[in-house]
Amino acid sequence: MDWTLIEKFGASIIIALFFFLILKWVLEQFKEELKENRKERKEYLQTLAEIRTEMSDHNGRAKEFHASVQAEHKEMIETLGRINGYKH
């Protein structure tokens, strides 16, 4: 058996195999990170949708409240105007 090829390329093959294994490990870690990022993004979008729903509900309640306050103030102005002698 001719060992000269193994002696000549043995170290290169070992180094190439070492870099291949490192590259494989890095790509597996990256794959896991992408899976976790997708899961986190789904949770974030669900939370964002819930916040958006709560804001819409709050805006609706705020509009109702403002309308009732405006009506009360209009009634108060009319009443106070009559008390102070203003004519409409």
C-alpha positions in Angstrom: 0.0 0.0 0.0 1.2 3.4 -0.9 1.3 5.7 2.2 2.7 8.7 0.4 -0.7 10.0 -0.5 -1.9 9.6 3.0 1.2 11.3 4.3 0.9 14.1 1.7 -2.9 14.8 2.1 -3.6 13.4 5.6 -3.3 16.6 7.5 -5.3 18.5 4.8 -8.1 15.9 5.0 -8.2 16.0 8.8 -8.3 19.9 8.7 -11.0 19.8 6.0 -13.0 17.3 8.1 -12.6 19.5 11.2 -13.8 22.6 9.4 -16.7 20.6 7.9 -17.8 19.5 11.3 -17.5 23.0 12.7 -19.5 24.3 9.8 -22.2 21.6 10.3 -22.4 22.5 14.0 -22.7 26.3 13.3 -25.4 25.6 10.7 -27.4 23.4 13.2 -27.1 26.2 15.8 -28.3 28.7 13.3 -31.2 26.4 12.4 -32.2 26.1 16.0 -32.0 29.9 16.4 -34.3 30.4 13.5 -36.8 28.0 14.9 -36.8 29.9 18.2 -37.1 33.3 16.4 -40.1 32.0 14.5 -41.8 30.9 17.8 -40.9 34.2 19.4 -42.3 36.2 16.4 -45.6 34.3 16.6 -45.9 35.1 20.3 -45.1 38.7 19.6 -47.7 39.0 16.8 -50.3 37.4 19.1 -49.5 39.9 21.8 -49.5 42.8 19.3 -53.0 41.7 18.1 -54.3 41.6 21.7 -52.9 45.1 22.3 -54.5 46.3 19.1 -57.8 44.9 20.2 -57.6 46.4 23.6 -56.7 49.8 22.1 -59.7 49.6 19.8 -62.0 48.8 22.7 -60.5 51.6 24.8 -61.0 54.1 21.9 -64.6 53.0 21.6 -65.3 53.5 25.3 -63.4 56.8 25.3 -65.6 58.1 22.4 -68.7 57.2 24.3 -67.4 58.8 27.5 -66.4 62.0 25.7 -69.8 62.2 24.0 -71.6 61.8 27.4 -69.3 64.4 29.0 -70.0 66.8 26.1 -73.7 66.3 26.5 -73.4 66.9 30.3 -71.4 70.1 29.7 -73.9 71.4 27.2 -76.7 70.8 29.7 -74.6 72.5 32.5 -73.9 75.5 30.3 -77.6 75.9 29.5 -78.5 75.5 33.2 -75.8 77.9 34.4 -76.8 80.4 31.7 -80.3 80.4 32.9 -79.1 80.8 36.5 -76.9 83.8 35.5 -79.7 85.4 33.4 -78.4 84.7 29.9 -81.1 84.4 27.2 -80.6 82.0 24.3 
